[in-house]
Amino acid sequence: MYKPLWLALLICGSLWGRQAELTDLQYAALLRYDGRMGLQVGKRQKMRSFAEISPSKAEEIAEKVCMKGEEIDSIRLMRERKLLYYRLGSKDKIAKINALDGALIQCRRRER
């Protein structure tokens, strides 16, 4: 009796909150940083090489989904643990677009 219910809960739990993330090897390559500025530049280059979505494509996605008719002021490639994303900022909003699959992570208004 409880078996179908547990299966349904497991399937829903595994699909919920799933986003494309860096592989373990890519993540480890980004962690090799010991505080020297030259290595920080190499880290940024590696992040750009891992991103599958270009900054212009991320800008198009943000304009379509979140920032309709707003001028985008800044685009920056960032990382939180295994999540690689573009942070796009306009005058009124901030959007986060996944750099691996182009999914919208977050869209919020700027606090003033």
N, C-alpha and C positions, 0 to 999 in steps of 0.2 A: 504494500500500500504506500509506503513512504519512499520507495525506490524512485518512481518517476518524479516526485517532488524534489528529491535530492539532486537528481540529474539536471532538472530544469534550473535549480539554484546554482549548481556548479557551472553550467553553460553561461548563464547570465553574469555570474561573477567573473568569469574569465574574459568575457567580451567587454565588460564595462571598464572604462578607463584605459583601454589599450591604445597606445600610440607607438608609432615607429620610433625606435631608440637606436643609439649607437651600439655596435657589436662590442663584445668584451675586448677584443684586440684594438679597436679604434679608441675605446675609452682609455685603455692602458697607455696608448701612445700619447694621449693628451695629458695624462697625469705625470709624465716624465718632465718635470719642471722643478729646478732647485733654486729659484729666485733670481737667476741672472737674466738681464733684459734681452740678450740675444736669443735665449730659448723661448721667451715670450713671443717674439716675432715668429719663430718657427711653429709655435703652438697655433697662432692665428692662421698661418698658411695651411696647417694640417686641418684645422676646422673648415676652412674654405674648400679643401679638397674632399672632405667627407660629405659636405652639403650636396644634395642632389637637386635642389631647387635653387635657381639663380635669384639674386636680389630683385631683379626686374620682375620675375615671375611671382615672387612673394608680394611685391608691390601691387601687381594686378589682382592677386587673390584678396589682399586686404581691401582694395578699393571695391571689389565686387561684393564682398561679404560684410564688411564692417565700416569702412570709411568712405561711404558714398559721397562723392563730390568734394571731398576734403583734400587739401594739398599735403602730401607726406613730406615732412621736414627731415627726418633721419631714419636710416636703416642700419641696423647693427646686428652682426652674427654673434650669438651668445650661447652659453652652455650651462645647464643645471644638471649635474650628475651625468646621466646618459642621454639626456634630452638636448638636442641641438636645435636652436630656433632663431628666427629673425625677429628682432624687436623693432617695430615700426612706430614712429611717433608723428603725430600731426598737432595742430594747435589745440584741438579738443580731446583727442582720443589716443590711446596706446593699444597696439595689437601685437600679438605674438603668433607667428606662423611657423609650424614645424618645418625645418629645413630638409628633412628626409622624405616626407610624403606630401607636404603642402597643406596639411590640415590646420584649421584655425584652433589655436590653443586657448587664447583669451582675447577678449576685446572689452576695454573698459574706458570710462571717461577719465580725463586728467583731473586731479584734485587741485583746486585753486586756493 
